[in-house]
Amino acid sequence: MTWFSRKRRTGRAAEPVAAPAQVPVHLPNPAEAAEEFWRRWFDLLPTISGALGDGEPGRVENELCELVAAVHPDLHFSLERGRRAIYALVLSGQEDPRLRPYTDAWIAAAPQEDMIWEYHDSVPAVPDPTGVTVNLGAHRLALADFRVVAQVDEEAGVVDVAVHHPELANLAEAARQAMTFLPLDATLGERLAGERLRRVETADAEPAGTISLLELRAIVRGLAGVEDEPWGYPDRDSAQEPDRDPGQDPSPEGRTDPPKGH
């Protein structure tokens, strides 16, 4: 069995789109960066809406990358199907403490959500991770088949976990590490996982006393004092998550989705 630091992100698949490599000449303070982002966002919004409506999100990928890079070049973003709105704009610092002031300022300055857009300052949890299957070459890993051992440190407010799936032992090292973290992030969301999971272990053989991902969610949320979220999608109450391929767009329903990736 292999232990990983929760902050170790190497080898993970299907990350949001990284901002362009070129570093802006001047990095504004977080409040200035957030204010300028939203000003430019609203200027660009008609173009974004047109591209999404035409099913051609790639038309605005460069503009969005530049927009995010102007906040900070190390930030990532994705456009997702929303929970409360049609679309969700997600900005992520991948739990890097250097970037937290920027994501905090960005969400604080965000406009009020409406029927079209909602906003997230970290990658949110999947409503029902047990409905997701990940494709890795010839391997198909259903998140419903993952089992977890959770050791709770109530005094520290954190959990150590061991993650098992029958196929993990058959994966290459990078893929095995990616598929250790992916179910946890999908279940808890990026921020809660980063804050509450202390150590993460890959278990090739199923340990005794395992629980499901949804049981882990209940434990971690209870430890953090987080209430259950009102899952659901507008006009899509019966929608189900499809198979996912970490090397491809992991968005639901197999449709042409807005930019996201590694």
N, C-alpha and C positions, 0 to 999 in steps of 0.2 A: 504494500500500500504506500502511496506517495502523498506527502503533505505539501500543500501550496499555501503561500501567503494569500489572503483574500485580495490584496492590492495588486497581485501579479496578473497582468492582462495578456501576456504573450500568447500567441497562437489562437486567440479567440476569433470566432468567425462571425460574419454578419453584423459587423459594427456599423454605426451610422457613418455617413460620409464625412471624411476629414476635410477641413478647410484647406485651401491651396497652400503650398509650401512657402511661397514668398511671404516674408515677414513685413508688415506695414512699417513705414518709416517711423511713425509715431503711434504708440499704443496709448489711447486715451484712458483716463481713469474709468472705473466700471460704470459710474453713473452717466458720464458723457458718452461712453460706448453704447450703453443701452438706449439712451435718448436718440442717438444718431441711427442706431439699428432700426428702431420703430418708425422713424421718419422715412427712411429709405424703404422699409418694408411696405408702407402704405403707398409710396410712389410706385413700387414694383408690383403691387397686388393685382392690378388689372391684367398684367402680363402673366402672372402666375396662374390666376383663375382661368385665363384663356387657354394656357398650356394644359392644365389639368382637365378642363372641359373637353379638349380635343384629344385627350389620351396621349399627349406627347410631353411628359414632364421633363424630358431631357432638354427641351428648348430653354429651360430656365435654370438648369443645373449650374452653369458657370456663374450666373448672376447671384444665385443663392450662396455658392461657395465664397464669392468675394464679399458678400454681405456679412457672412459669419466670420470670415477672416478679419474683417475690419473691427470686430469686437475683440477677438484674440485669435491668433493663428493656430492655436492648439485645440480649439473647440471643434466639436463634431455636431452634425445636425442630421435630422431625417424628417421627412413628411410622412405621416402615417394616417391610417383610417382612425377617426376619432372615436371616443367613447360617448361624449356628450354632444359632439358636433360632427359634421361630415369629415373634416380633416383635423389633424393634430400636427402642430409644429413642435418638434422636440429638439432642444439644445442640450448637449451633454459635454461635461468636462471629464467624464469617466472617473469621477470621484478623485480627481487631482485637486488637492487643497489650494494650489496656486490659482486654479480657475474658478473656485467656488465664489469669490467676490463678483466675478463677471456673470455667472449664471444667476446668482442671487439678485444682482441689480437688473439683469435682463427680465426676470420673471416679475420683479416688483414694478417695473415700468410697462409691463405688457398690457395691452388693451383688454377690456372686458370681453370674456368669451361670448360668442353668439352661436347661431345655428350652423354657421359655416366653419368657424375656426375655434380650436382650443389650444392651449399652450402648456408645455411641460419643460421644466428645467433639469430633468434627468430622464433616462429611459424608463418608462413605466412598466409595471407588471402586465403580463398577459392575463386577461380575465380568467380563462380556464386553460392552464398549461397542459392539462391532461388530454386536451383535444388536439395537441400539436405533435406532428411526427417530423423528425429531422432526417434528411437524406445526406449521407456521407459516402459517395461512391456507391459501392454495392451494399453498404450498411444502411438500414433503416432503424432509427431509434425513436420509439414512441415515448414521449415524456411521461405518459401514464404508467410506463413500465419501470421508471426510475424509483429507487427506494433509497431512503436516507436514514442514517443514524444521527440523532441530534443530542448533543451534550450541552445543557444549559448552565451557564455561569450567571446566576441571578444577581450576585453581588456586583459583577462587572457589567451586567446587562448585555451579554453577548452569547453567541452559540457557536460551538465547534461542530462541524458536520462531516460525515463520511458519505460519499455519493456512490451508488452502485447501479449499474445496468448490465445485463448479461453480455452486451456487445462491447463494453468498454475495453475489455482485455484484448479484443481483436483489432483495436485501432492503433494507428501510429501515435507517437508521443504527443505531437502537437494537437492532433484531433482529439485524443483522449483528454488532454487538459481543457481544450475548448468545450468538450461535451461534459466536463465536470462543472464548469461555471455556468454554461448557458441555461440549464434547467433552473439553477438558483436565481439567476437574474430574471428569467421569465416568470418565475413564481413570486418573487419578492419585489421586483423592480430594482433598478440599479442603485438607488440611494439607500433603500432599506437594507439591501444585501451588503453594501459597502460599510454601513454603520454597525450592523448587528452580527455579521458573520466574521468570526475571528480567524479560525483556521478551517481549511477545506481539504478533505482527504478523498482521493480516488480509491475505491474499494473494488478490486477485480472480482473477488468472491463476496457474495452477499453476507454481511454481518448479521448477528442476531439483533433482534429488537428494532427492526427498521420500521419506518413510517412512510406515508406517501408525501408527495410534494405539497398537496393541499393541507395536510396535517402540519407540515413544517411551516407553511404560511400562517396558520392559526397560532402556532407557538411563538413565532418571531413577532408577529403583530401584537400578540398579547403582551410579550415582554416589552415591546416598544410603546405600548399603550395606544396603538393605532387601530382605529375602527375599520371594519370592513368597508370597502369602497362599493358604491352603487354601480356595478358593472352593467354594461348594456350599450347598444349602439342605436342611434336614431333610425327608426324604420327598419331595423335589421335584428329584431329580437331573437330570431331563430337562426342567425348566422352562426356558422361553425368554422373553427380554424382548420386550414388544410394542411397537407404535408408541407414541410419546409426543407429547403436545401441551403445550408450555411454558405455555400459558394454562390448563391443566387439571391435575388430579392426575396426576403422572408415575409413579405406582406401578405395579408389574408386574401383569399378568394381567387388567387391566380390572375388578378387583373393587372393592367399596366399601372404601376404605382409611381409616385413622386420619387425623386432621387434619394438613394440611400445605398450603403454598401460597406466597404471596409474602412 
